[in-house]
Amino acid sequence: MRKFGIVILCVVFFAMPALAEGNEAGSVKNAEGGAYIIRDGQEMSAEPGMRVFEKDMIRTDSDGSMGVILRDDTVLSFGPGTEVELATFLFNPIDEDYGLYLRMFKGTASFLSGSIGHLSPESVQVETPDAVLGLKGTHFLIEVR
């Protein structure tokens, strides 16, 4: 019985940091120049392998670019001078619960849909200052000035 308690304690101890950070959405595939992840008001230089979470802001400087792969295999590429918030990411195939909502403030982005876009295209939206785009295809490029 004591071993069981120790195992539970270890699971809670090691799982707590992941739970505290929120819903992991994916990871940075590549980053060049000024490329940043802003989480809870803290700006961090983006590096390949860095985890990306729901509610993270992605920002690139005029010399920056970044590629992000989400857990559902959606591929996002951001050009120079881009600001995007990963407002919602929900990927739970067992419960058929999906959601991907990006808020794009400025810059350029390429979107190649993954499983969410194929299984539930109505669950994918991109908000810009002028419109909210729904997913009707699997690949698009967007520019916000």
Backbone hydrogen bonds in HBPLUS format (Angstrom, degrees):
<---DONOR---> <-ACCEPTOR-->    atom                        ^
c    i                          cat <-CA-CA->   ^        H-A-AA   ^      H-
h    n   atom  resd res      DA  || num        DHA   H-A  angle D-A-AA Bond
n    s   type  num  typ     dist DA aas  dist angle  dist       angle   num
A0005-GLY N   A0001-MET O   3.16 MM   4  6.53 154.0  2.23 147.3 153.5     1
A0006-ILE N   A0002-ARG O   3.03 MM   4  6.35 153.0  2.11 148.7 156.0     2
A0007-VAL N   A0003-LYS O   2.90 MM   4  6.17 157.8  1.95 151.6 157.6     3
A0008-ILE N   A0004-PHE O   2.99 MM   4  6.26 163.8  2.01 151.6 155.4     4
A0009-LEU N   A0005-GLY O   2.96 MM   4  6.12 161.6  1.99 146.0 151.3     5
A0010-CYS N   A0006-ILE O   2.92 MM   4  6.14 158.8  1.96 150.1 155.5     6
A0011-VAL N   A0007-VAL O   2.94 MM   4  6.20 160.7  1.98 153.5 158.7     7
A0012-VAL N   A0008-ILE O   2.97 MM   4  6.20 167.6  1.98 156.5 159.3     8
A0013-PHE N   A0009-LEU O   2.88 MM   4  6.02 162.3  1.92 149.7 155.3     9
A0014-PHE N   A0010-CYS O   2.93 MM   4  6.07 166.5  1.95 154.4 156.9    10
A0015-ALA N   A0011-VAL O   2.89 MM   4  5.83 143.1  2.03 145.3 155.5    11
A0016-MET N   A0012-VAL O   3.06 MM   4  5.89 144.2  2.19 146.5 152.2    12
A0019-LEU N   A0015-ALA O   3.06 MM   4  6.31 158.5  2.11 156.8 163.7    13
A0020-ALA N   A0016-MET O   2.86 MM   4  6.01 154.4  1.93 155.6 162.9    14
A0021-GLU N   A0017-PRO O   3.17 MM   4  6.35 142.5  2.32 143.2 151.3    15
A0054-GLU N   A0023-ASN O   2.89 MM  31  5.48 164.6  1.92 157.5 161.3    16
A0025-ALA N   A0052-VAL O   2.76 MM  27  5.62 154.7  1.82 142.7 150.7    17
A0071-ARG N   A0025-ALA O   2.67 MM  46  5.76 152.1  1.74 162.0 155.7    18
A0026-GLY N   A0052-VAL O   3.14 MM  26  5.15 153.5  2.21 143.2 141.4    19
A0052-VAL N   A0026-GLY O   2.86 MM  26  5.15 163.9  1.89 129.3 128.5    20
A0027-SER N   A0069-ILE O   2.97 MM  42  5.66 156.9  2.03 148.9 153.9    21
A0069-ILE N   A0027-SER O   2.97 MM  42  5.66 163.9  2.00 168.5 169.0    22
A0028-VAL N   A0050-MET O   2.82 MM  22  5.32 155.2  1.88 152.1 160.4    23
A0049-GLY N   A0028-VAL O   2.79 MM  21  5.29 172.9  1.79 152.7 150.5    24
A0029-LYS N   A0067-GLY O   2.70 MM  38  5.19 160.1  1.74 137.5 143.2    25
A0030-ASN N   A0067-GLY O   3.37 MM  37  5.09 158.4  2.43 123.1 126.5    26
A0067-GLY N   A0030-ASN O   2.84 MM  37  5.09 160.6  1.88 146.3 147.1    27
A0032-GLU N   A0065-SER O   2.93 MM  33  5.32 165.0  1.95 150.5 151.6    28
A0065-SER N   A0032-GLU O   3.02 MM  33  5.32 146.2  2.13 142.5 142.4    29
A0061-ASP N   A0034-GLY O   2.75 MM  27  4.90 161.3  1.79 140.2 145.3    30
A0046-ALA N   A0035-ALA O   2.79 MM  11  5.47 175.5  1.79 136.0 137.4    31
A0036-TYR N   A0059-ARG O   2.75 MM  23  5.17 162.0  1.78 165.1 168.6    32
A0059-ARG N   A0036-TYR O   3.03 MM  23  5.17 168.8  2.04 143.9 145.9    33
A0037-ILE N   A0044-MET O   2.89 MM   7  5.30 159.0  1.94 154.3 161.0    34
A0044-MET N   A0037-ILE O   2.80 MM   7  5.30 161.5  1.83 151.9 158.4    35
A0038-ILE N   A0057-MET O   2.80 MM  19  4.92 166.3  1.82 148.7 152.1    36
A0057-MET N   A0038-ILE O   2.96 MM  19  4.92 169.0  1.97 145.9 149.5    37
A0039-ARG N   A0042-GLN O   2.93 MM   3  5.29 157.3  1.98 148.8 146.6    38
A0042-GLN N   A0039-ARG O   2.92 MM   3  5.29 166.9  1.94 119.2 122.9    39
A0050-MET N   A0047-GLU O   2.99 MM   3  5.59 163.0  2.02 144.2 146.8    40
A0056-ASP N   A0053-PHE O   3.00 MM   3  5.56 153.3  2.07 139.0 139.6    41
A0055-LYS N   A0086-LEU O   2.62 MM  31  5.21 163.5  1.65 166.1 160.5    42
A0086-LEU N   A0056-ASP O   2.90 MM  30  5.57 168.8  1.91 173.8 174.9    43
A0058-ILE N   A0084-VAL O   2.65 MM  26  5.18 172.2  1.66 167.2 170.1    44
A0084-VAL N   A0058-ILE O   2.91 MM  26  5.18 160.2  1.95 151.9 157.9    45
A0060-THR N   A0082-THR O   2.89 MM  22  5.17 152.6  1.96 145.7 151.0    46
A0064-GLY N   A0061-ASP O   2.98 MM   3  4.90 166.7  2.00 109.8 112.7    47
A0081-GLY N   A0061-ASP O   2.86 MM  20  4.76 160.0  1.90 110.6 113.1    48
A0066-MET N   A0078-PHE O   3.03 MM  12  5.19 153.9  2.10 140.3 145.9    49
A0078-PHE N   A0066-MET O   2.74 MM  12  5.19 169.3  1.75 164.5 167.9    50
A0068-VAL N   A0076-LEU O   2.78 MM   8  5.11 163.1  1.81 154.4 159.6    51
A0076-LEU N   A0068-VAL O   2.85 MM   8  5.11 173.8  1.86 161.5 163.5    52
A0070-LEU N   A0074-THR O   2.87 MM   4  5.16 163.6  1.90 153.1 157.7    53
A0073-ASP N   A0070-LEU O   2.87 MM   3  5.25 156.8  1.92 123.9 125.9    54
A0115-SER N   A0072-ASP O   2.82 MM  43  5.10 166.7  1.83 145.8 146.4    55
A0075-VAL N   A0112-LEU O   2.89 MM  37  5.07 162.8  1.92 148.8 153.5    56
A0112-LEU N   A0075-VAL O   2.94 MM  37  5.07 152.1  2.02 151.4 157.4    57
A0077-SER N   A0110-SER O   2.98 MM  33  5.01 158.6  2.03 142.7 147.2    58
A0110-SER N   A0077-SER O   2.82 MM  33  5.01 153.1  1.89 143.3 151.9    59
A0079-GLY N   A0108-THR O   3.01 MM  29  5.19 166.3  2.03 134.7 138.8    60
A0083-GLU N   A0106-LYS O   2.95 MM  23  5.41 155.8  2.01 141.3 140.2    61
A0105-PHE N   A0083-GLU O   2.87 MM  22  5.44 160.4  1.91 155.2 161.3    62
A0085-GLU N   A0103-ARG O   2.78 MM  18  5.02 159.2  1.82 143.2 150.2    63
A0103-ARG N   A0085-GLU O   2.92 MM  18  5.02 163.8  1.95 146.8 152.2    64
A0087-ALA N   A0101-TYR O   2.96 MM  14  5.51 112.4  2.44 146.8 164.9    65
A0088-THR N   A0101-TYR O   3.13 MM  13  4.84 157.8  2.19 136.0 137.8    66
A0101-TYR N   A0088-THR O   3.00 MM  13  4.84 160.5  2.04 132.1 134.1    67
A0090-LEU N   A0099-GLY O   2.66 MM   9  4.61 153.0  1.73 148.3 146.9    68
A0099-GLY N   A0090-LEU O   2.78 MM   9  4.61 132.6  2.01 141.8 134.8    69
A0092-ASN N   A0097-ASP O   2.91 MM   5  5.06 152.4  1.99 158.7 163.4    70
A0095-ASP N   A0092-ASN O   3.18 MM   3  5.74 127.2  2.47 113.7 124.3    71
A0096-GLU N   A0092-ASN O   2.98 MM   4  5.88 109.0  2.50 138.2 155.6    72
A0097-ASP N   A0092-ASN O   3.07 MM   5  5.06 169.4  2.08 135.5 137.2    73
A0100-LEU N   A0123-SER O   2.93 MM  23  6.18 160.0  1.97 159.0 153.6    74
A0125-GLN N   A0100-LEU O   2.90 MM  25  6.37 157.8  1.95 161.5 168.9    75
A0102-LEU N   A0125-GLN O   3.01 MM  23  6.47 159.1  2.05 151.5 156.3    76
A0127-GLU N   A0102-LEU O   2.72 MM  25  6.08 169.4  1.73 166.3 167.3    77
A0104-MET N   A0127-GLU O   2.70 MM  23  5.89 169.7  1.71 172.0 171.4    78
A0107-GLY N   A0144-VAL O   2.79 MM  37  5.17 146.5  1.90 157.3 146.1    79
A0144-VAL N   A0107-GLY O   2.75 MM  37  5.17 164.0  1.77 157.1 162.8    80
A0109-ALA N   A0142-ILE O   2.93 MM  33  5.39 154.3  1.99 153.8 159.3    81
A0142-ILE N   A0109-ALA O   2.84 MM  33  5.39 162.0  1.87 161.4 167.1    82
A0111-PHE N   A0140-PHE O   2.82 MM  29  5.38 166.6  1.84 168.9 172.4    83
A0140-PHE N   A0111-PHE O   2.96 MM  29  5.38 153.0  2.04 146.8 155.3    84
A0113-SER N   A0138-THR O   2.72 MM  25  5.01 161.2  1.76 149.0 155.2    85
A0118-HIS N   A0114-GLY O   3.24 MM   4  6.53 141.7  2.40 144.5 155.5    86
A0118-HIS N   A0115-SER O   3.13 MM   3  5.06 125.2  2.44  94.3 108.6    87
A0119-LEU N   A0115-SER O   2.75 MM   4  5.81 167.9  1.76 162.8 165.6    88
A0120-SER N   A0116-ILE O   2.79 MM   4  5.42 156.9  1.84 146.1 152.8    89
A0123-SER N   A0120-SER O   2.79 MM   3  5.50 164.1  1.82 127.9 133.5    90
A0124-VAL N   A0121-PRO O   3.22 MM   3  5.64 167.0  2.24 116.9 118.1    91
A0126-VAL N   A0133-LEU O   2.93 MM   7  5.05 154.3  2.00 140.4 148.7    92
A0133-LEU N   A0126-VAL O   2.70 MM   7  5.05 170.5  1.71 154.4 152.6    93
A0128-THR N   A0131-ALA O   2.72 MM   3  5.28 165.6  1.74 173.0 177.8    94
